[in-house]
Amino acid sequence: MLTGKQKRFLRSKAHHLNPIFQVGKGGVNDNMVKQIEEVLEARELIKVSILQNCEDDRDTVAEQLSRGAKAELVQVIGNTIVLYKESRENKQLVLPR
């Protein structure tokens, strides 16, 4: 579980990132979750965009992605979700205590 200070730090790091994945009409599926897990292992911090035609609520999509990828939900702002998962092999970010 991330503290408020850690979330603030991650939000500042994520600000300059572009969304890597888009959730559209099909919603969240197993293949997407698997790909997000792999990218999180490589990058630790990613943005996911929710398209207008997505049938699911943005909070539902955020919950499904974070639970499926075993990642921390940093932020949901507009139609963008920020996810963080500490990498086992490729650690890049050092969180404040």
C-alpha positions in Angstrom: 0.0 0.0 0.0 1.4 3.4 -1.0 1.4 6.4 1.3 0.2 9.8 0.3 3.8 11.0 0.0 4.7 8.1 -2.3 1.6 8.6 -4.5 2.4 12.3 -4.8 6.0 11.4 -5.9 4.7 8.9 -8.4 2.1 11.4 -9.8 4.9 13.9 -10.4 7.0 11.2 -12.2 4.0 10.1 -14.3 3.0 13.6 -15.4 5.4 13.6 -18.4 4.5 10.0 -19.5 2.2 9.3 -22.5 -0.4 6.5 -22.2 0.9 3.2 -23.4 -2.4 1.2 -23.4 -5.9 2.1 -24.4 -9.0 0.5 -23.0 -11.8 0.6 -25.6 -15.1 -1.1 -26.4 -13.9 -4.6 -25.5 -13.0 -3.4 -22.0 -10.4 -5.2 -19.9 -9.4 -8.7 -21.0 -6.8 -11.2 -19.9 -4.4 -10.5 -22.7 -4.3 -6.8 -21.9 -3.7 -7.5 -18.2 -0.8 -9.8 -19.1 0.8 -7.2 -21.4 0.4 -4.5 -18.7 2.1 -6.8 -16.2 5.1 -7.2 -18.6 5.4 -3.5 -19.3 5.1 -2.7 -15.5 8.1 -5.1 -14.9 10.1 -3.1 -17.5 9.0 0.4 -16.6 7.4 0.3 -13.1 5.2 3.3 -13.9 2.7 3.6 -16.8 -0.4 5.4 -17.9 -3.4 3.8 -19.4 -6.0 5.7 -21.4 -9.7 4.9 -21.4 -11.4 5.6 -24.7 -14.9 7.2 -25.1 -16.4 4.0 -26.4 -15.4 2.0 -23.3 -18.6 0.5 -21.8 -17.2 0.1 -18.3 -16.9 2.9 -15.7 -13.4 4.3 -15.4 -13.2 3.3 -11.7 -14.2 -0.2 -12.6 -11.5 -0.4 -15.3 -8.9 1.0 -12.9 -9.8 -1.6 -10.3 -9.7 -4.5 -12.8 -6.3 -3.5 -14.1 -4.7 -2.9 -10.8 -6.0 -6.2 -9.3 -5.3 -8.2 -12.5 -1.7 -6.9 -12.8 -1.1 -6.9 -9.1 -0.2 -3.2 -9.3 -0.8 -0.2 -7.2 -3.4 2.3 -8.4 -1.7 5.7 -8.2 -4.3 7.9 -9.7 -7.4 8.1 -11.9 -7.7 11.5 -13.5 -10.0 12.2 -16.4 -9.9 9.2 -18.6 -6.3 8.3 -17.6 -5.1 5.7 -15.1 -1.7 5.7 -13.5 -0.4 2.3 -12.3 2.8 1.4 -10.4 4.4 -1.9 -9.7 7.9 -2.3 -8.2 10.1 -4.2 -10.7 11.9 -7.3 -9.5 14.7 -7.2 -12.2 14.7 -3.6 -13.4 14.3 -1.3 -10.4 14.3 2.4 -11.5 12.3 4.4 -9.0 13.2 4.8 -5.4 10.1 5.8 -3.4 10.3 8.2 -0.5 9.6 6.7 2.9 
